[in-house]
């Protein structure tokens, strides 16, 4: 009966506020008791293990329990299904008129227009080109002038073959032998070695283009979205970092996801540089470095001098050889972040949209949670009183309604306040 009580039923305002305060206190104490119970159980298990006994068995939650913090169901709004025509988005490459055989048409037949039928087909064939390059010779200069091939044509194979090989291997996941079979089936004369060279050699242009995309993407907006997910590389667990905003997406795979790794991602994969400046001294305190070492470092490192990681390690090895790995890690992080945020040669991210993992702290001036990670905090709440459950439920509806309204405003902001968004904005 107590859990079902609604304080709104109390007419006296003073009494109602007192009851609400007491209910909030009960919620706080209940959450604290549950947290302490978990800690007590953990200590009991540890004590039993020290005595050679077994602790309480850990029963892993099922898949549904693991997904309980996910907000995808609330975030996504079901939309009415409109069945489009089967050929609505098919691009027409060629129009061909098919005529009726006049021998089977009566003399009084009248033309009534056309009936369209769309047939999808694909042509995968060779396009072998013989280039006849003009050649001139100048007797006066004793020099031969030879016409150059069109852009993209180098060696024995054109850009179309190179593009198909890369797409089939990296995008479609085909093996090299199967790609070789496909190319030879359509009549192309190519060896397995040449096919392998397409995949591993002369990729400088692709790397340069990728670096240019990342740099342009970082310069396109003051905010960026960064997330990491585990991936396997040659049988070893590494981290794939996804950096993006509304204009681009870039992927960078590194062995770890610590602050220095994330800093490499924000700098387009470049190794971080280290500098002791005013910002670095502020970051040292924020990252938990003691005042003693904050005072000592300026005597070891030259102010505003840029160090590579090897150079910084040499200094730290010489002056801080017996200090723990955690102190060295924090020092390197503070100096690297300060250098990144102080330089002007590469775009600096002002606001980073991410989850609340600790390695994102201090990387940028501002941090922001995405909507799903922000609402995850409220998903963890387990109110004791029914009235609080109703408040939390209504808050969830308002939370995701605001999210969808903001999306609508973003998509139709040119319509102004009279558009599809309520005038509350």
C-alpha positions, 0 to 999 in steps of 0.5 A: 500500500505504501508503494502505491501511495500518490502524494498528489492526493494530499491537499495540504501543500506543506504536508505534500512537500514533506511527504515528497521529500520523505519519499525521495529520501526513501528512494535514495536510501533504498538505492544505497542499501542495494549498492551496499548489499552488493559490496557486502556480498563481494567482500563475503565472496572475497573472504571465502576465497581467502579461506579456500572456499567458494564465493557466491556463483556468478550467474550471467544474465540472459540476452534480454537482461543484457539488452535492458539498458538499450534505448533503441525501442524508445528512440525509434518511432514506428512510421506508417508503411507506404508500399512503393512501386517495384521499379520506383528507384531503378535507374533507366540506362537505355530505352528500346522500342519493341515493335509489333510484327506487322504481319500479325496486325489487322489492317484496322488496328489502331495505335494505342501508345506503349506499355512499359516493361522494365528489365534489369540486366548487367553486362560484365565484359572486357573493354580492351583498348588499343591506344595509338599514341602519336610520336614525333621526333625533332631533328633540331632538338634530337628529342622524341615527343610521345603522347601520354595515356589518359589519366588513370591508365598506367601499365597493362590494366585500366582503372576499371579493373583496379576498381573492380578488384578492390571492390570485390575483395574489400567490399564483397569479401571475395577471395583472390582465387575467386576474383581471378576466376571471375576475371578470367571467365570474362576473357581477361588475361591476368595472373594471380601475382598481378591481382595480388599487386592490385591489393597491396601495392601502389595504394599511396593515392588511397591513403592520401585521399583517406587522410584528406577526407579525415582532415576535411571532415574534422574541419567541417564542424566544431563537433565530432562523434567518436566511438570504439568497438572491439575487432580482431586483426590477425587473431589479436583483439584490437579496437576499431575507432569510428570518427564521424559527423553528418558529413563523413565517417572514418575508421581507424584500427589501433591496438588499444582505446586509451587516451593516446590512441584516441588522440591519434584518431583525432589527429588522423592517425599521426603519432602524438607530440608532447609539450609542457605548456600552461594547458599541460600544467592544468591537465596534469592536475585534472588527471590526478597528478600530485602537486609534487610532480606538477612542480617537478616536471617544469624543472625536467622539461623545457617549456613549450619545447616539442618532444616525440614519444621516444624523446619524452621517454628518455627524459622520464627514464633519466629522472623518473625511473622508479615511478609507477606506470600510472604516473608516467601515463598521466604525464604523457596524456596531459602533455600530448593533449595540451600539444594537440589542443594548442597547435594550429596545423591540424583541425582541433575538435572543440566538442566530442560526442561520445559515451561516458567512458573515462578515456574520453575525459579531457581530450577536448574542451567539451564532452557530450553524451549521445541521446542513448547514453544519456538516457541509459542513466535513467534506465538504471533507476528502479523506483520503489514508489508507484508515483515515482514510476509514473514520473519516470515513465512520463519523463521517458516519453517527454525525453524521446519526444524532444529527441524526435522534435529536434530531428524534425526541426533539423530536417525542416528548419527552413520552414521556421517556427510555422513548420512541423515543430511545435512553437515550444522551440 
